[in-house]
Amino acid sequence: MPKYLRNISIILLSFLFGEAAQAQCAMCRAVLESQETTAAAEGINNGIVYLMLFPYLLVGGVGYVVYKMRRAKA
């Protein structure tokens, strides 16, 4: 499979599954708005922060390794 077809397939698949992810976010929001305590909302917010942190750490780590490898070559 050519590289461009693989990339287009991945992009199209991400659009297909994006709707399901948005639906789940709406469900979480509805559950949090219906509860009277803020403990659940704080827990969800903390979970979102942790989930956002790891991709940045991974990209930063890979970038650092690539930087070190390219610097060692030169």
DASULHU-V847156 format. One record per helix or strand. SS is the DSSP state (A for helix, B for strand). FROM is the first residue (numbers start at 0). LEN is the number of residues. If there is no record, write none. Layout:
# DASULHU-V847156
ss->SS from->FROM len->LEN
ss->SS from->FROM len->LEN
This chain:
# DASULHU-V847156
ss->A from->2 len->32
ss->A from->38 len->35
